[in-house]
Amino acid sequence: MAVGIGLRQVKEALERKASLVQHEFIKLSEQLDELGRRITDAEEDEKKAIREQQQAMRVEQKHIADDVNRWRTRAREVTQQPGTSSLKSYLNELLEFNEELVTPAVQNSLILLDTPPDERSFPEERSILPQQSPVGRLLERARSDYDLRVSDSGIRMREAVAFANRAGMAQDEDIIAEVAEAMDDPDPLARELAILTTIQLYRFRALRLADLEQAHIAVQYLTQIQHPATVPVLIEILEQPRVGYLQEAGESKPTDNGRSRMVALLKLVEWHTAEAQLTLRKLKYDRDPHIVKAAQRALELFSEQWNGEFPGQKSTPDTGE
């Protein structure tokens, strides 16, 4: 059990490293967006310089995207080693990177692996083992804490946002799966908090992952959640065109999130809320002609004021209450 805890710490450290590299990608994306805005009004000589700068930054983005994927792969491979010998070899390879976020956790795991089993359970470890997972603690609070059991769902929304923004949470597949499973919790307030937290975790992935295939999967999952809290998230996705990469034949190829934005647009038409209608009206001058055409067609087909009920549908979405 102690070895398992040590390996989880290594996995979390590698995921944190991937998240830090991911932030570099996001900063470059924001800088590229700013250059894209500047180039419209620039003189011809300045436009040439901006294009050269854009090209250099896209090359740098590709290197960063590859680096993110490598750190994530390393995190997955921690728990995929076939035996103790292979695991030790893998951990020693991680030490060679001399990464300050990762090295202490790796060294601790190697010490535990070299410690006889009957000497691994120290008193301080016994106090760690019974602890719940972060999701378990969150749900327990939802069932017992007065602050989270008030009628104001905004309290639970703020808790969901805070949880999703904690380092590494949105990159941890086990965490996401555990939260998603709790969307069927028998306690209505714990269930609502699980739904809101799941939405926020997938929002993070949809808007911030450099790997646009994984980001697209997050968007698709959001469209399956029948809760009104998905509407502002889908609007945010639709309103934020961005660039990233897809993995093809082992290489990272640059692309944009156009297909994810289209999926969000179509789902907003289904939600048929006033906010969704207003968002589609703002897309008249969007940079993606397919988005412009789809929004225009939806507004032509449904020209009445949208009120949250799709024409022909009598039932309202389940709010999780």
FIDONU-570267 format. One record per residue (C-alpha): residue in one letter; residue number from 1; y, z, x. Coordinates in Angstrom, 1 decimal, always signed. Layout:
rec code=A | pos=NUM | Y=Y | Z=Z | X=X
...
% end
This chain:
rec code=M | pos=1 | Y=+0.0 | Z=+0.0 | X=+0.0
rec code=A | pos=2 | Y=+2.4 | Z=+0.8 | X=+2.8
rec code=V | pos=3 | Y=+1.8 | Z=-2.6 | X=+4.4
rec code=G | pos=4 | Y=+2.5 | Z=-4.2 | X=+1.0
rec code=I | pos=5 | Y=+5.9 | Z=-2.4 | X=+0.8
rec code=G | pos=6 | Y=+6.7 | Z=-3.6 | X=+4.4
rec code=L | pos=7 | Y=+5.9 | Z=-7.2 | X=+3.6
rec code=R | pos=8 | Y=+8.0 | Z=-7.1 | X=+0.5
rec code=Q | pos=9 | Y=+10.9 | Z=-5.9 | X=+2.6
rec code=V | pos=10 | Y=+10.3 | Z=-8.8 | X=+5.0
rec code=K | pos=11 | Y=+10.3 | Z=-11.2 | X=+2.0
rec code=E | pos=12 | Y=+13.5 | Z=-9.7 | X=+0.6
rec code=A | pos=13 | Y=+15.2 | Z=-9.9 | X=+4.0
rec code=L | pos=14 | Y=+14.3 | Z=-13.6 | X=+4.3
rec code=E | pos=15 | Y=+15.6 | Z=-14.3 | X=+0.8
rec code=R | pos=16 | Y=+18.9 | Z=-12.5 | X=+1.6
rec code=K | pos=17 | Y=+19.2 | Z=-14.7 | X=+4.7
rec code=A | pos=18 | Y=+18.7 | Z=-17.8 | X=+2.5
rec code=S | pos=19 | Y=+21.4 | Z=-16.5 | X=+0.1
rec code=L | pos=20 | Y=+23.9 | Z=-16.1 | X=+2.9
rec code=V | pos=21 | Y=+23.3 | Z=-19.7 | X=+4.1
rec code=Q | pos=22 | Y=+23.6 | Z=-20.8 | X=+0.5
rec code=H | pos=23 | Y=+27.1 | Z=-19.3 | X=+0.4
rec code=E | pos=24 | Y=+28.1 | Z=-21.6 | X=+3.3
rec code=F | pos=25 | Y=+26.9 | Z=-24.6 | X=+1.2
rec code=I | pos=26 | Y=+29.0 | Z=-23.4 | X=-1.8
rec code=K | pos=27 | Y=+32.1 | Z=-23.1 | X=+0.4
rec code=L | pos=28 | Y=+31.6 | Z=-26.6 | X=+1.7
rec code=S | pos=29 | Y=+31.2 | Z=-27.9 | X=-1.9
rec code=E | pos=30 | Y=+34.5 | Z=-26.3 | X=-2.9
rec code=Q | pos=31 | Y=+36.2 | Z=-27.9 | X=+0.1
rec code=L | pos=32 | Y=+34.7 | Z=-31.3 | X=-0.8
rec code=D | pos=33 | Y=+36.0 | Z=-30.9 | X=-4.4
rec code=E | pos=34 | Y=+39.5 | Z=-30.1 | X=-3.0
rec code=L | pos=35 | Y=+39.4 | Z=-33.2 | X=-0.8
rec code=G | pos=36 | Y=+38.3 | Z=-35.3 | X=-3.8
rec code=R | pos=37 | Y=+41.4 | Z=-34.1 | X=-5.7
rec code=R | pos=38 | Y=+43.7 | Z=-34.8 | X=-2.7
rec code=I | pos=39 | Y=+42.4 | Z=-38.3 | X=-2.1
rec code=T | pos=40 | Y=+43.7 | Z=-39.6 | X=-5.5
rec code=D | pos=41 | Y=+47.4 | Z=-39.2 | X=-4.6
rec code=A | pos=42 | Y=+47.0 | Z=-39.7 | X=-0.8
rec code=E | pos=43 | Y=+48.5 | Z=-42.7 | X=+1.2
rec code=E | pos=44 | Y=+46.0 | Z=-45.2 | X=+2.5
rec code=D | pos=45 | Y=+46.0 | Z=-43.9 | X=+6.1
rec code=E | pos=46 | Y=+45.5 | Z=-40.3 | X=+4.8
rec code=K | pos=47 | Y=+42.7 | Z=-41.6 | X=+2.4
rec code=K | pos=48 | Y=+40.8 | Z=-42.9 | X=+5.4
rec code=A | pos=49 | Y=+41.1 | Z=-39.6 | X=+7.2
rec code=I | pos=50 | Y=+39.9 | Z=-37.7 | X=+4.1
rec code=R | pos=51 | Y=+36.9 | Z=-40.0 | X=+3.7
rec code=E | pos=52 | Y=+35.9 | Z=-39.4 | X=+7.3
rec code=Q | pos=53 | Y=+36.3 | Z=-35.7 | X=+6.8
rec code=Q | pos=54 | Y=+34.2 | Z=-35.9 | X=+3.6
rec code=Q | pos=55 | Y=+31.5 | Z=-37.8 | X=+5.4
rec code=A | pos=56 | Y=+31.3 | Z=-35.2 | X=+8.2
rec code=M | pos=57 | Y=+31.2 | Z=-32.3 | X=+5.6
rec code=R | pos=58 | Y=+28.4 | Z=-34.0 | X=+3.7
rec code=V | pos=59 | Y=+26.3 | Z=-34.3 | X=+6.9
rec code=E | pos=60 | Y=+27.0 | Z=-30.6 | X=+7.5
rec code=Q | pos=61 | Y=+26.0 | Z=-29.8 | X=+3.9
rec code=K | pos=62 | Y=+22.6 | Z=-31.6 | X=+4.4
rec code=H | pos=63 | Y=+21.9 | Z=-29.5 | X=+7.5
rec code=I | pos=64 | Y=+22.8 | Z=-26.3 | X=+5.5
rec code=A | pos=65 | Y=+20.6 | Z=-27.4 | X=+2.6
rec code=D | pos=66 | Y=+17.7 | Z=-27.9 | X=+4.9
rec code=D | pos=67 | Y=+18.3 | Z=-24.5 | X=+6.5
rec code=V | pos=68 | Y=+18.3 | Z=-22.8 | X=+3.0
rec code=N | pos=69 | Y=+15.0 | Z=-24.5 | X=+2.2
rec code=R | pos=70 | Y=+13.5 | Z=-23.4 | X=+5.5
rec code=W | pos=71 | Y=+14.4 | Z=-19.7 | X=+4.9
rec code=R | pos=72 | Y=+13.1 | Z=-19.8 | X=+1.4
rec code=T | pos=73 | Y=+9.8 | Z=-21.4 | X=+2.6
rec code=R | pos=74 | Y=+9.5 | Z=-18.6 | X=+5.2
rec code=A | pos=75 | Y=+10.0 | Z=-16.0 | X=+2.5
rec code=R | pos=76 | Y=+7.2 | Z=-17.5 | X=+0.4
rec code=E | pos=77 | Y=+4.8 | Z=-17.8 | X=+3.3
rec code=V | pos=78 | Y=+5.0 | Z=-14.1 | X=+4.1
rec code=T | pos=79 | Y=+2.5 | Z=-13.3 | X=+1.3
rec code=Q | pos=80 | Y=+0.5 | Z=-16.5 | X=+1.8
rec code=Q | pos=81 | Y=-1.2 | Z=-15.7 | X=+5.1
rec code=P | pos=82 | Y=-5.0 | Z=-15.9 | X=+4.9
rec code=G | pos=83 | Y=-5.7 | Z=-12.8 | X=+7.1
rec code=T | pos=84 | Y=-4.3 | Z=-10.0 | X=+9.2
rec code=S | pos=85 | Y=-4.4 | Z=-12.0 | X=+12.4
rec code=S | pos=86 | Y=-2.6 | Z=-14.9 | X=+10.8
rec code=L | pos=87 | Y=-0.1 | Z=-12.5 | X=+9.3
rec code=K | pos=88 | Y=+0.7 | Z=-10.9 | X=+12.7
rec code=S | pos=89 | Y=+1.1 | Z=-14.3 | X=+14.3
rec code=Y | pos=90 | Y=+3.5 | Z=-15.3 | X=+11.5
rec code=L | pos=91 | Y=+5.6 | Z=-12.2 | X=+11.8
rec code=N | pos=92 | Y=+5.9 | Z=-12.6 | X=+15.5
rec code=E | pos=93 | Y=+7.1 | Z=-16.1 | X=+14.9
rec code=L | pos=94 | Y=+9.8 | Z=-14.7 | X=+12.7
rec code=L | pos=95 | Y=+10.9 | Z=-12.3 | X=+15.5
rec code=E | pos=96 | Y=+11.7 | Z=-15.3 | X=+17.7
rec code=F | pos=97 | Y=+14.6 | Z=-16.2 | X=+15.4
rec code=N | pos=98 | Y=+16.3 | Z=-13.0 | X=+16.4
rec code=E | pos=99 | Y=+17.9 | Z=-12.8 | X=+13.0
rec code=E | pos=100 | Y=+19.6 | Z=-9.4 | X=+12.5
rec code=L | pos=101 | Y=+18.9 | Z=-9.4 | X=+8.7
rec code=V | pos=102 | Y=+15.2 | Z=-10.1 | X=+9.2
rec code=T | pos=103 | Y=+14.1 | Z=-8.5 | X=+12.5
rec code=P | pos=104 | Y=+14.1 | Z=-4.8 | X=+11.5
rec code=A | pos=105 | Y=+11.9 | Z=-5.5 | X=+8.5
rec code=V | pos=106 | Y=+9.5 | Z=-7.6 | X=+10.5
rec code=Q | pos=107 | Y=+9.3 | Z=-5.0 | X=+13.3
rec code=N | pos=108 | Y=+8.5 | Z=-2.3 | X=+10.7
rec code=S | pos=109 | Y=+5.7 | Z=-4.4 | X=+9.2
rec code=L | pos=110 | Y=+4.1 | Z=-5.1 | X=+12.5
rec code=I | pos=111 | Y=+4.1 | Z=-1.3 | X=+13.3
rec code=L | pos=112 | Y=+2.4 | Z=-0.7 | X=+9.9
rec code=L | pos=113 | Y=-0.2 | Z=-3.3 | X=+10.6
rec code=D | pos=114 | Y=-1.0 | Z=-1.7 | X=+14.0
rec code=T | pos=115 | Y=-1.2 | Z=+1.8 | X=+12.5
rec code=P | pos=116 | Y=-4.6 | Z=+3.0 | X=+11.4
rec code=P | pos=117 | Y=-4.9 | Z=+3.1 | X=+7.6
rec code=D | pos=118 | Y=-5.4 | Z=+6.8 | X=+7.4
rec code=E | pos=119 | Y=-2.1 | Z=+7.3 | X=+9.2
rec code=R | pos=120 | Y=+0.1 | Z=+5.0 | X=+7.1
rec code=S | pos=121 | Y=+0.9 | Z=+7.3 | X=+4.2
rec code=F | pos=122 | Y=+3.7 | Z=+9.5 | X=+5.3
rec code=P | pos=123 | Y=+5.3 | Z=+12.1 | X=+3.0
rec code=E | pos=124 | Y=+8.4 | Z=+10.0 | X=+2.6
rec code=E | pos=125 | Y=+6.3 | Z=+7.0 | X=+1.6
rec code=R | pos=126 | Y=+4.6 | Z=+8.9 | X=-1.2
rec code=S | pos=127 | Y=+8.0 | Z=+9.4 | X=-2.8
rec code=I | pos=128 | Y=+8.5 | Z=+5.6 | X=-2.6
rec code=L | pos=129 | Y=+5.3 | Z=+4.3 | X=-4.1
rec code=P | pos=130 | Y=+5.7 | Z=+5.6 | X=-7.7
rec code=Q | pos=131 | Y=+9.2 | Z=+4.1 | X=-8.0
rec code=Q | pos=132 | Y=+9.7 | Z=+1.4 | X=-10.6
rec code=S | pos=133 | Y=+10.8 | Z=-2.1 | X=-9.8
rec code=P | pos=134 | Y=+14.5 | Z=-2.9 | X=-10.3
rec code=V | pos=135 | Y=+13.6 | Z=-4.6 | X=-13.6
rec code=G | pos=136 | Y=+11.6 | Z=-1.5 | X=-14.7
rec code=R | pos=137 | Y=+14.6 | Z=+0.8 | X=-13.9
rec code=L | pos=138 | Y=+17.0 | Z=-1.6 | X=-15.8
rec code=L | pos=139 | Y=+14.8 | Z=-1.6 | X=-18.9
rec code=E | pos=140 | Y=+14.2 | Z=+2.1 | X=-18.8
rec code=R | pos=141 | Y=+17.9 | Z=+2.7 | X=-18.8
rec code=A | pos=142 | Y=+18.2 | Z=+0.3 | X=-21.8
rec code=R | pos=143 | Y=+15.7 | Z=+2.5 | X=-23.7
rec code=S | pos=144 | Y=+17.2 | Z=+5.9 | X=-22.8
rec code=D | pos=145 | Y=+20.8 | Z=+5.7 | X=-21.5
rec code=Y | pos=146 | Y=+23.5 | Z=+6.3 | X=-24.2
rec code=D | pos=147 | Y=+25.9 | Z=+3.9 | X=-22.4
rec code=L | pos=148 | Y=+23.5 | Z=+1.0 | X=-22.9
rec code=R | pos=149 | Y=+22.5 | Z=+1.9 | X=-26.5
rec code=V | pos=150 | Y=+25.9 | Z=+1.6 | X=-28.2
rec code=S | pos=151 | Y=+26.6 | Z=-1.1 | X=-30.7
rec code=D | pos=152 | Y=+28.9 | Z=-3.1 | X=-28.4
rec code=S | pos=153 | Y=+26.7 | Z=-5.8 | X=-26.8
rec code=G | pos=154 | Y=+29.4 | Z=-6.4 | X=-24.2
rec code=I | pos=155 | Y=+28.2 | Z=-3.3 | X=-22.4
rec code=R | pos=156 | Y=+24.8 | Z=-4.8 | X=-22.0
rec code=M | pos=157 | Y=+26.3 | Z=-8.2 | X=-21.0
rec code=R | pos=158 | Y=+28.2 | Z=-6.6 | X=-18.2
rec code=E | pos=159 | Y=+25.1 | Z=-4.8 | X=-17.0
rec code=A | pos=160 | Y=+23.2 | Z=-8.2 | X=-17.1
rec code=V | pos=161 | Y=+25.9 | Z=-9.9 | X=-15.1
rec code=A | pos=162 | Y=+26.0 | Z=-7.1 | X=-12.5
rec code=F | pos=163 | Y=+22.2 | Z=-7.2 | X=-12.2
rec code=A | pos=164 | Y=+22.1 | Z=-11.0 | X=-11.7
rec code=N | pos=165 | Y=+24.8 | Z=-10.9 | X=-9.1
rec code=R | pos=166 | Y=+23.0 | Z=-8.4 | X=-6.9
rec code=A | pos=167 | Y=+21.9 | Z=-9.9 | X=-3.6
rec code=G | pos=168 | Y=+18.6 | Z=-11.7 | X=-3.8
rec code=M | pos=169 | Y=+17.8 | Z=-11.1 | X=-7.5
rec code=A | pos=170 | Y=+18.3 | Z=-14.7 | X=-8.7
rec code=Q | pos=171 | Y=+16.1 | Z=-15.9 | X=-5.7
rec code=D | pos=172 | Y=+13.2 | Z=-13.6 | X=-6.4
rec code=E | pos=173 | Y=+10.7 | Z=-15.3 | X=-8.6
rec code=D | pos=174 | Y=+8.9 | Z=-12.1 | X=-9.4
rec code=I | pos=175 | Y=+12.1 | Z=-10.4 | X=-10.6
rec code=I | pos=176 | Y=+12.9 | Z=-13.4 | X=-12.9
rec code=A | pos=177 | Y=+9.4 | Z=-13.5 | X=-14.3
rec code=E | pos=178 | Y=+9.4 | Z=-9.7 | X=-15.0
rec code=V | pos=179 | Y=+12.8 | Z=-9.9 | X=-16.8
rec code=A | pos=180 | Y=+11.7 | Z=-13.0 | X=-18.8
rec code=E | pos=181 | Y=+8.5 | Z=-11.2 | X=-19.9
rec code=A | pos=182 | Y=+10.7 | Z=-8.3 | X=-21.3
rec code=M | pos=183 | Y=+12.4 | Z=-10.7 | X=-23.7
rec code=D | pos=184 | Y=+9.6 | Z=-9.8 | X=-26.1
rec code=D | pos=185 | Y=+10.1 | Z=-6.0 | X=-25.6
rec code=P | pos=186 | Y=+9.6 | Z=-4.1 | X=-28.9
rec code=D | pos=187 | Y=+12.8 | Z=-2.1 | X=-28.3
rec code=P | pos=188 | Y=+15.6 | Z=-4.3 | X=-29.7
rec code=L | pos=189 | Y=+18.3 | Z=-3.2 | X=-27.2
rec code=A | pos=190 | Y=+15.9 | Z=-3.4 | X=-24.2
rec code=R | pos=191 | Y=+15.0 | Z=-6.9 | X=-25.5
rec code=E | pos=192 | Y=+18.6 | Z=-7.9 | X=-25.8
rec code=L | pos=193 | Y=+19.4 | Z=-6.7 | X=-22.3
rec code=A | pos=194 | Y=+16.4 | Z=-8.6 | X=-21.0
rec code=I | pos=195 | Y=+17.5 | Z=-11.8 | X=-22.7
rec code=L | pos=196 | Y=+21.1 | Z=-11.5 | X=-21.4
rec code=T | pos=197 | Y=+19.9 | Z=-10.7 | X=-17.9
rec code=T | pos=198 | Y=+17.5 | Z=-13.7 | X=-17.9
rec code=I | pos=199 | Y=+20.4 | Z=-15.9 | X=-19.0
rec code=Q | pos=200 | Y=+22.5 | Z=-14.6 | X=-16.2
rec code=L | pos=201 | Y=+19.8 | Z=-15.0 | X=-13.6
rec code=Y | pos=202 | Y=+19.3 | Z=-18.7 | X=-14.6
rec code=R | pos=203 | Y=+23.0 | Z=-19.2 | X=-14.8
rec code=F | pos=204 | Y=+23.2 | Z=-18.2 | X=-11.1
rec code=R | pos=205 | Y=+20.5 | Z=-20.6 | X=-10.2
rec code=A | pos=206 | Y=+21.9 | Z=-23.5 | X=-12.3
rec code=L | pos=207 | Y=+25.4 | Z=-23.2 | X=-10.8
rec code=R | pos=208 | Y=+24.8 | Z=-22.1 | X=-7.2
rec code=L | pos=209 | Y=+21.5 | Z=-23.4 | X=-5.9
rec code=A | pos=210 | Y=+21.9 | Z=-26.3 | X=-3.4
rec code=D | pos=211 | Y=+18.4 | Z=-27.5 | X=-4.4
rec code=L | pos=212 | Y=+19.4 | Z=-29.4 | X=-7.6
rec code=E | pos=213 | Y=+15.7 | Z=-29.7 | X=-8.7
rec code=Q | pos=214 | Y=+15.4 | Z=-26.0 | X=-8.9
rec code=A | pos=215 | Y=+18.9 | Z=-25.8 | X=-10.5
rec code=H | pos=216 | Y=+17.8 | Z=-28.4 | X=-13.1
rec code=I | pos=217 | Y=+14.7 | Z=-26.4 | X=-14.0
rec code=A | pos=218 | Y=+17.0 | Z=-23.4 | X=-14.6
rec code=V | pos=219 | Y=+19.2 | Z=-25.5 | X=-16.9
rec code=Q | pos=220 | Y=+16.1 | Z=-26.6 | X=-18.8
rec code=Y | pos=221 | Y=+14.9 | Z=-23.0 | X=-19.2
rec code=L | pos=222 | Y=+18.3 | Z=-22.0 | X=-20.6
rec code=T | pos=223 | Y=+18.1 | Z=-24.6 | X=-23.3
rec code=Q | pos=224 | Y=+14.9 | Z=-23.0 | X=-24.5
rec code=I | pos=225 | Y=+16.5 | Z=-19.5 | X=-25.0
rec code=Q | pos=226 | Y=+17.6 | Z=-19.2 | X=-28.6
rec code=H | pos=227 | Y=+20.5 | Z=-16.8 | X=-28.1
rec code=P | pos=228 | Y=+24.2 | Z=-17.5 | X=-28.5
rec code=A | pos=229 | Y=+24.9 | Z=-16.1 | X=-25.0
rec code=T | pos=230 | Y=+23.6 | Z=-19.3 | X=-23.6
rec code=V | pos=231 | Y=+26.5 | Z=-21.3 | X=-25.1
rec code=P | pos=232 | Y=+29.2 | Z=-20.2 | X=-22.6
rec code=V | pos=233 | Y=+26.7 | Z=-20.7 | X=-19.8
rec code=L | pos=234 | Y=+25.9 | Z=-24.3 | X=-20.9
rec code=I | pos=235 | Y=+29.6 | Z=-25.0 | X=-21.2
rec code=E | pos=236 | Y=+30.2 | Z=-23.7 | X=-17.7
rec code=I | pos=237 | Y=+27.4 | Z=-26.0 | X=-16.4
rec code=L | pos=238 | Y=+28.8 | Z=-29.0 | X=-18.2
rec code=E | pos=239 | Y=+32.3 | Z=-28.3 | X=-17.0
rec code=Q | pos=240 | Y=+31.3 | Z=-28.0 | X=-13.3
rec code=P | pos=241 | Y=+30.1 | Z=-31.3 | X=-11.7
rec code=R | pos=242 | Y=+28.9 | Z=-30.5 | X=-8.2
rec code=V | pos=243 | Y=+26.8 | Z=-32.0 | X=-5.4
rec code=G | pos=244 | Y=+23.6 | Z=-30.8 | X=-3.9
rec code=Y | pos=245 | Y=+20.2 | Z=-32.1 | X=-2.7
rec code=L | pos=246 | Y=+16.8 | Z=-33.1 | X=-4.0
rec code=Q | pos=247 | Y=+13.7 | Z=-32.9 | X=-1.9
rec code=E | pos=248 | Y=+12.0 | Z=-36.3 | X=-1.6
rec code=A | pos=249 | Y=+9.2 | Z=-37.2 | X=+0.9
rec code=G | pos=250 | Y=+10.0 | Z=-34.0 | X=+2.8
rec code=E | pos=251 | Y=+13.7 | Z=-34.9 | X=+3.2
rec code=S | pos=252 | Y=+16.8 | Z=-33.5 | X=+1.5
rec code=K | pos=253 | Y=+18.7 | Z=-36.3 | X=-0.2
rec code=P | pos=254 | Y=+22.3 | Z=-35.8 | X=-1.5
rec code=T | pos=255 | Y=+22.9 | Z=-36.1 | X=-5.2
rec code=D | pos=256 | Y=+24.9 | Z=-34.6 | X=-8.1
rec code=N | pos=257 | Y=+24.1 | Z=-32.5 | X=-11.1
rec code=G | pos=258 | Y=+24.7 | Z=-35.2 | X=-13.6
rec code=R | pos=259 | Y=+21.3 | Z=-34.9 | X=-15.3
rec code=S | pos=260 | Y=+21.7 | Z=-31.1 | X=-15.7
rec code=R | pos=261 | Y=+25.1 | Z=-31.6 | X=-17.2
rec code=M | pos=262 | Y=+23.7 | Z=-34.1 | X=-19.7
rec code=V | pos=263 | Y=+20.9 | Z=-31.7 | X=-20.7
rec code=A | pos=264 | Y=+23.6 | Z=-29.0 | X=-21.2
rec code=L | pos=265 | Y=+25.7 | Z=-31.4 | X=-23.3
rec code=L | pos=266 | Y=+22.9 | Z=-32.3 | X=-25.6
rec code=K | pos=267 | Y=+22.0 | Z=-28.7 | X=-26.2
rec code=L | pos=268 | Y=+25.6 | Z=-27.8 | X=-27.0
rec code=V | pos=269 | Y=+25.5 | Z=-30.5 | X=-29.7
rec code=E | pos=270 | Y=+22.5 | Z=-28.7 | X=-31.1
rec code=W | pos=271 | Y=+24.3 | Z=-25.3 | X=-31.0
rec code=H | pos=272 | Y=+27.2 | Z=-27.1 | X=-32.9
rec code=T | pos=273 | Y=+29.7 | Z=-24.3 | X=-32.3
rec code=A | pos=274 | Y=+33.5 | Z=-24.7 | X=-32.3
rec code=E | pos=275 | Y=+33.6 | Z=-23.9 | X=-28.5
rec code=A | pos=276 | Y=+31.0 | Z=-26.6 | X=-27.8
rec code=Q | pos=277 | Y=+33.0 | Z=-29.2 | X=-29.9
rec code=L | pos=278 | Y=+36.2 | Z=-28.3 | X=-28.0
rec code=T | pos=279 | Y=+34.3 | Z=-28.7 | X=-24.7
rec code=L | pos=280 | Y=+33.1 | Z=-32.2 | X=-25.6
rec code=R | pos=281 | Y=+36.6 | Z=-33.2 | X=-26.6
rec code=K | pos=282 | Y=+37.8 | Z=-32.3 | X=-23.1
rec code=L | pos=283 | Y=+35.3 | Z=-34.7 | X=-21.5
rec code=K | pos=284 | Y=+37.3 | Z=-37.8 | X=-22.3
rec code=Y | pos=285 | Y=+38.3 | Z=-38.3 | X=-18.7
rec code=D | pos=286 | Y=+35.1 | Z=-36.9 | X=-17.0
rec code=R | pos=287 | Y=+34.2 | Z=-38.5 | X=-13.7
rec code=D | pos=288 | Y=+30.7 | Z=-39.4 | X=-15.0
rec code=P | pos=289 | Y=+30.8 | Z=-42.3 | X=-17.5
rec code=H | pos=290 | Y=+27.5 | Z=-41.3 | X=-19.0
rec code=I | pos=291 | Y=+28.8 | Z=-37.9 | X=-19.9
rec code=V | pos=292 | Y=+32.0 | Z=-39.5 | X=-21.4
rec code=K | pos=293 | Y=+29.9 | Z=-41.8 | X=-23.5
rec code=A | pos=294 | Y=+27.5 | Z=-39.2 | X=-24.7
rec code=A | pos=295 | Y=+30.3 | Z=-36.8 | X=-25.6
rec code=Q | pos=296 | Y=+32.2 | Z=-39.5 | X=-27.5
rec code=R | pos=297 | Y=+29.1 | Z=-40.5 | X=-29.4
rec code=A | pos=298 | Y=+28.3 | Z=-36.9 | X=-30.4
rec code=L | pos=299 | Y=+31.9 | Z=-36.4 | X=-31.7
rec code=E | pos=300 | Y=+31.7 | Z=-39.7 | X=-33.6
rec code=L | pos=301 | Y=+28.3 | Z=-38.8 | X=-35.2
rec code=F | pos=302 | Y=+29.5 | Z=-35.3 | X=-36.1
rec code=S | pos=303 | Y=+33.2 | Z=-35.6 | X=-36.8
rec code=E | pos=304 | Y=+33.4 | Z=-32.5 | X=-39.0
rec code=Q | pos=305 | Y=+34.4 | Z=-29.1 | X=-37.7
rec code=W | pos=306 | Y=+31.4 | Z=-27.6 | X=-35.9
rec code=N | pos=307 | Y=+30.6 | Z=-24.1 | X=-37.3
rec code=G | pos=308 | Y=+27.4 | Z=-23.1 | X=-35.4
rec code=E | pos=309 | Y=+25.0 | Z=-24.7 | X=-37.8
rec code=F | pos=310 | Y=+23.6 | Z=-28.1 | X=-37.0
rec code=P | pos=311 | Y=+23.6 | Z=-30.5 | X=-39.9
rec code=G | pos=312 | Y=+20.4 | Z=-30.2 | X=-41.9
rec code=Q | pos=313 | Y=+19.5 | Z=-26.8 | X=-40.3
rec code=K | pos=314 | Y=+19.7 | Z=-23.7 | X=-42.5
rec code=S | pos=315 | Y=+18.4 | Z=-21.1 | X=-40.1
rec code=T | pos=316 | Y=+20.6 | Z=-19.6 | X=-37.5
rec code=P | pos=317 | Y=+19.4 | Z=-18.9 | X=-33.9
rec code=D | pos=318 | Y=+17.6 | Z=-15.7 | X=-33.2
rec code=T | pos=319 | Y=+20.1 | Z=-13.3 | X=-31.5
rec code=G | pos=320 | Y=+17.5 | Z=-11.0 | X=-30.1
rec code=E | pos=321 | Y=+18.6 | Z=-8.2 | X=-32.4
% end
